Amino acid sequence: MNRTTIGASGGNGVHATAKFDAVVIGAGVAELYQLYPLREFGLHVRAIDAALGVGGTRYWNRYPGARVDSEGYVYPYILSESLYKGWSRSEKCLSQPEIERWLNYVADELDLRKDIQFGMTVQSAHFNEAAERSVVAINKCPSG
Ligand SMILES: Cc1cc2nc3c(=O)[nH]c(=O)nc-3n(C[C@H](O)[C@H](O)[C@H](O)COP(=O)(O)OP(=O)(O)OC[C@H]3O[C@@H](n4cnc5c(N)ncnc54)[C@H](O)[C@@H]3O)c2cc1C
């Protein structure tokens, strides 16, 4: 397969490409959920996030008092039963730091980081019909 090419250009004009079966944009709660099964299907996948860590909105929104307003097991992942054996939450409506810890725990337990590129922004993505290939252009974030 390998129908997706990622092209990365650096500040020095160097251009590197790599081929993947699928590209996931982001490493938030939904994207971690996408990445794992795609990889389990045997696909060569790469997730890309402008952030320097997992969590998405939970990475970026870390102002004092940030938390969910839903009770219950926030962001449950039915991907792996074993995930829940080593984790217990401390309160009903979790605070941002605890959610971020949970998402980092998920990333570590499922060994997701090896397939995530942090500190890179997806600039464009288009399908090249002639080549029958998607082309995704990424750039290093100024802060990354
Ligand atoms: C304070 C707060 C409280 C909330 N409370 C609740 C609640 O109680 N219950 C509930 O269900 N939901 C709640 N939400 C909403 C919930 O957290 C979000 O809906 C959810 O986290 C979205 O996850 P996501 O993975 O889809 O996207 P995001 O978390 O937004 O992650 C997307 C990621 O993609 C990256 N990205 C995007 N575009 C690019 C690009 N071009 N290149 C590189 N990277 C890119 C971003 O950097 C980001 O890290 C709350 C949100 C906030 C902020």
The ligand as a MOL file (V3000), in Angstrom:
LIG
                    3D

  0  0  0     0  0            999 V3000
M  V30 BEGIN CTAB
M  V30 COUNTS 53 58 0 0 0
M  V30 BEGIN ATOM
M  V30 1 C -11.9520 23.1710 29.4030 0
M  V30 2 C -12.5840 22.0700 28.5740 0
M  V30 3 C -13.5550 21.2490 29.1560 0
M  V30 4 C -14.1440 20.2220 28.4160 0
M  V30 5 N -15.0300 19.4030 29.0350 0
M  V30 6 C -15.5530 18.3460 28.3800 0
M  V30 7 C -16.4100 17.4310 29.0360 0
M  V30 8 O -16.7360 17.5770 30.2090 0
M  V30 9 N -16.8860 16.3760 28.3360 0
M  V30 10 C -16.5600 16.2030 27.0310 0
M  V30 11 O -17.0030 15.2130 26.4270 0
M  V30 12 N -15.7350 17.0580 26.3660 0
M  V30 13 C -15.2240 18.1220 27.0140 0
M  V30 14 N -14.3970 19.0020 26.3530 0
M  V30 15 C -14.1540 18.7950 24.9300 0
M  V30 16 C -13.1630 17.6880 24.6450 0
M  V30 17 O -12.0360 17.8190 25.4930 0
M  V30 18 C -12.7440 17.7920 23.1720 0
M  V30 19 O -13.9060 17.6550 22.3930 0
M  V30 20 C -11.7810 16.7130 22.7750 0
M  V30 21 O -10.6230 16.7630 23.5840 0
M  V30 22 C -11.4120 16.8770 21.3150 0
M  V30 23 O -10.4740 15.8820 20.9890 0
M  V30 24 P -9.8480 15.7570 19.5350 0
M  V30 25 O -8.7940 14.7090 19.6250 0
M  V30 26 O -10.9430 15.5780 18.5400 0
M  V30 27 O -9.2270 17.1670 19.1500 0
M  V30 28 P -8.1880 18.0760 19.9300 0
M  V30 29 O -8.1260 17.7280 21.3780 0
M  V30 30 O -8.5490 19.4730 19.5360 0
M  V30 31 O -6.7770 17.6850 19.3210 0
M  V30 32 C -6.4260 18.0300 18.0110 0
M  V30 33 C -4.9120 18.0920 17.9420 0
M  V30 34 O -4.5830 18.2080 16.5550 0
M  V30 35 C -3.5330 19.1270 16.4210 0
M  V30 36 N -3.6480 19.7270 15.0950 0
M  V30 37 C -4.7520 20.2890 14.5340 0
M  V30 38 N -4.4780 20.7320 13.3000 0
M  V30 39 C -3.1610 20.4330 13.0860 0
M  V30 40 C -2.2790 20.6460 11.9790 0
M  V30 41 N -2.6770 21.2400 10.8380 0
M  V30 42 N -0.9910 20.2200 12.1020 0
M  V30 43 C -0.5550 19.6040 13.2270 0
M  V30 44 N -1.3570 19.3810 14.3110 0
M  V30 45 C -2.6330 19.8070 14.2220 0
M  V30 46 C -3.7020 20.1400 17.5260 0
M  V30 47 O -2.4390 20.7030 17.8970 0
M  V30 48 C -4.2910 19.2820 18.6510 0
M  V30 49 O -3.2890 18.8470 19.5440 0
M  V30 50 C -13.7920 20.0340 27.0500 0
M  V30 51 C -12.8190 20.8640 26.4500 0
M  V30 52 C -12.2200 21.8670 27.2020 0
M  V30 53 C -11.1660 22.7510 26.5340 0
M  V30 END ATOM
M  V30 BEGIN BOND
M  V30 1 1 1 2
M  V30 2 1 2 3
M  V30 3 2 2 52
M  V30 4 2 3 4
M  V30 5 1 4 5
M  V30 6 1 4 50
M  V30 7 2 5 6
M  V30 8 1 6 7
M  V30 9 1 6 13
M  V30 10 2 7 8
M  V30 11 1 7 9
M  V30 12 1 9 10
M  V30 13 2 10 11
M  V30 14 1 10 12
M  V30 15 2 12 13
M  V30 16 1 13 14
M  V30 17 1 14 15
M  V30 18 1 14 50
M  V30 19 1 15 16
M  V30 20 1 16 17
M  V30 21 1 16 18
M  V30 22 1 18 19
M  V30 23 1 18 20
M  V30 24 1 20 21
M  V30 25 1 20 22
M  V30 26 1 22 23
M  V30 27 1 23 24
M  V30 28 2 24 25
M  V30 29 1 24 26
M  V30 30 1 24 27
M  V30 31 1 27 28
M  V30 32 2 28 29
M  V30 33 1 28 30
M  V30 34 1 28 31
M  V30 35 1 31 32
M  V30 36 1 32 33
M  V30 37 1 33 34
M  V30 38 1 33 48
M  V30 39 1 34 35
M  V30 40 1 35 36
M  V30 41 1 35 46
M  V30 42 1 36 37
M  V30 43 1 36 45
M  V30 44 2 37 38
M  V30 45 1 38 39
M  V30 46 1 39 40
M  V30 47 2 39 45
M  V30 48 1 40 41
M  V30 49 2 40 42
M  V30 50 1 42 43
M  V30 51 2 43 44
M  V30 52 1 44 45
M  V30 53 1 46 47
M  V30 54 1 46 48
M  V30 55 1 48 49
M  V30 56 2 50 51
M  V30 57 1 51 52
M  V30 58 1 52 53
M  V30 END BOND
M  V30 END CTAB
M  END
